[in-house]
C-alpha cells in the first residue's frame, strides 16, 4: 500500500524531478567567439524623457518683482500692478 498520497496518484516521488524539471547538462556548451566590428557597439544618444519647462515672461517678471520687493527698492504691490498692466 502507498504511504503518501503522491505515491498513489503520481507514482514514486524520485521520478517527478526527471519528469517535470529540466536537469542541467553534464557537459557545458562550447563557447563561440565572435569578432565585433569597430563602431558596431556604439549606443544611440540619450534623449531625456521630460522636457524642461520654459519660463514665461509673466513668471519671470513676477520673480523679479519679488526680488526687488525683498530688497526694499519698490513695493511688491506696485510691481504686480505694473506687471499686470504691462501684460494686458
C-alpha positions in Angstrom: 0.0 0.0 0.0 1.2 3.6 -0.7 2.4 5.6 2.3 1.8 9.0 0.7 -1.0 10.4 -1.5 1.5 11.4 -4.2 2.7 7.8 -4.4 -0.8 6.7 -5.0 -1.7 9.3 -7.6 1.5 10.1 -9.4 3.9 7.3 -8.7 7.2 7.4 -6.9 8.4 10.9 -6.0 12.0 10.5 -7.1 10.8 10.3 -10.7 9.0 13.6 -10.5 12.2 15.6 -10.8 13.1 13.9 -14.0 9.6 14.2 -15.4 8.8 17.8 -14.5 12.1 19.7 -14.1 14.9 20.3 -16.6 18.1 18.9 -15.4 21.3 20.7 -16.3 23.5 19.0 -18.9 26.6 17.2 -17.7 28.8 18.9 -20.3 28.9 22.7 -20.7 28.1 24.1 -24.2 31.0 25.1 -26.4 32.0 28.8 -26.2 31.7 30.6 -29.6 33.9 33.6 -30.1 32.7 36.4 -32.4 34.6 39.2 -33.9 32.9 42.6 -33.2 33.2 45.2 -35.9 34.6 48.5 -34.6 31.8 51.0 -34.2 29.0 48.5 -34.1 28.7 48.7 -30.4 28.2 52.5 -30.2 24.9 53.2 -28.5 22.4 55.8 -29.6 22.4 59.2 -27.8 20.4 59.5 -24.7 17.2 61.5 -25.0 15.6 63.0 -21.9 12.0 61.9 -21.4 10.9 65.0 -19.6 11.3 68.4 -21.1 12.4 71.4 -19.1 9.6 74.0 -18.9 10.2 77.4 -20.4 9.8 80.4 -18.1 7.1 82.7 -19.4 7.5 86.4 -19.4 4.9 87.0 -16.7 6.5 84.4 -14.4 9.9 86.0 -15.0 8.6 89.5 -14.2 6.9 88.2 -11.1 10.1 86.7 -9.8 12.0 89.9 -10.5 9.2 91.8 -8.7 9.5 89.7 -5.6 13.3 90.0 -5.6 13.1 93.8 -5.9 10.4 93.9 -3.1 12.6 91.9 -0.8 15.4 94.4 -1.4 13.1 97.2 -0.4 13.6 99.1 -3.7 9.9 99.1 -4.7 6.7 97.9 -3.0 5.6 94.4 -4.2 2.0 95.6 -4.8 3.1 98.4 -7.1 5.3 96.0 -9.2 2.5 93.4 -9.5 0.0 96.1 -10.7 2.6 97.4 -13.2 3.3 93.9 -14.4 -0.4 93.1 -15.0 -0.9 96.4 -16.8 2.1 95.8 -18.9 0.9 92.3 -19.9 -2.7 93.2 -20.6 
